[in-house]
Amino acid sequence: MLFFTLEELKELYLNVIKIGEALLDSRGIFWEATQLTLALTAVSIFIAIFIGLFFALLKISNIKPLEYVANIYIFIVRGTPLIVQIFVFYYGLTEIAMISGFWSATLGLAFHNGAYIAEIFRGSIQSIGKGQSEAGRSLGMNRSQTMTRIILPQAFRRALPPLGNQFIIGLKDSSLAAFIGLAELFGVATTMGANSFDYMTWLLVSAVWYLVLVLLLTLIVGAIEKKMAVSD
Amino acid sequence: MSENKEMIRVEKLNKSFGDLHVLKDIDFTVNESEVVVLIGASGSGKSTMLRCLNFLELKNDGKILIKGKETDPKKDDLNKVRQRVGMVFQHFNLFPHKTVLENVIEAPIQVKKLKKAQAIEEGKKLLAKVGLADKADEYPARLSGGQKQRVAIARSLAMKPEIMLFDEPTSALDPELVGEVLATMKELAQEGMTMVVVTHEMGFAREVADKVVYMHDGRIVEVGEPNELFDNPKEVRTQEFLSSIL
């Protein structure tokens, strides 16, 4: 009644062992690559949060030209593949300035994630009831005080679950930086694969690293959500 | 009490939302320490009227004078005016991410640049005044509706307003919680606060109001002292409204 023959099971077992050994043996070089992946992700998401907040505020500004600017930005980002955006940043930026591959990729990723984060922030800001800003205004607070003290703290909390999701997407999308020559996780995996003629092993090794990183990120976002839920 | 000192004067106030003409040639005055209650069916414009008084809604036409000074939303700093005119909302609108005390001290610190220690001291006094000293560190989600509304009143008072507006302050409350909020408001009235109250609580109007204003279809139909207006309404519309609710 077995789905596999004994022979096949043995082969599967050996393969798992092999990947496990590869994972251990290569931990030094993959740890280096992981640090690059984390740096790409963290810096690009950090910048993207500011880009996102900026364009979200443009979108809700009720000033038509500013709304158009935000809409065009979001349209371009959502309408073109990330890999195209990264290459445009890579070739475009290196044309006009001395800029490293790391910064081309980081800025490309920030530009890309910023659009999605802008929509997340816009939605969460608009989900805060009108009564909140009226309460702030009725106490004599001005527009920016009401926004920064009353609306944004609540909106940010509501944005956390979708933001966490976007961070995870950003982390995995950073793998595209390999195509402009960065030795981050996916880049190292393909190089190792090419050198050993064994792509599968090294891609799976990188997949394990990605899984661990996503797991950690999920736990961190979950902890922040829990911490911010004290007022419920 | 200087009965004649005018706090609010409204002249020929008109307000429309698109094609809907909500306030039509409203004239009325509120003197210092007076409690004016606005009554009328829903849709009669009483809440809009109230919201015009602290410029949450902007008039289309007419004049609004606060303490004799006309306010022009285009030129004047409305934030300054709003500091003097407090407002309590039907749905409380407490800041859910802040504790009760933080709700109360937020505006004094941000707007009046009060020192935090002083704001806390004053805030605690106000919470004690509305009977919620023990709830200072709770979040609003933990409070009952009546407690929330009393915090909202304390929050408004923290700005030391000269006028308080109440927009159906007890309409969202369970019946058994209405009393505590009305008691707080009554206390405030007795201390001489100038108040404009939109409410369906006719008992409160009768007991506390100096003047009752009946509105219908965007117009003021009748103004009078509570006994006079409730017991001997002159206008047919007022009679009909009162007989429909009593």
Interface residues (C-beta under 8 A of the other chain):
Chain A: G129 G131 Q132 E134 A135 G136 R137 S138 L139 G140 M141 N142 Q145 R149 I150 P153 Q154 R157 V230 S231 D232
Chain B: N54 L56 N79 K80 R82 Q83 V85 G86 M87 F89 H91 N93 L94 F95 P96 H97 K98 T99 E106 A107 Q110 V111 Y139 P140 A141 A152 R155 S156 M159
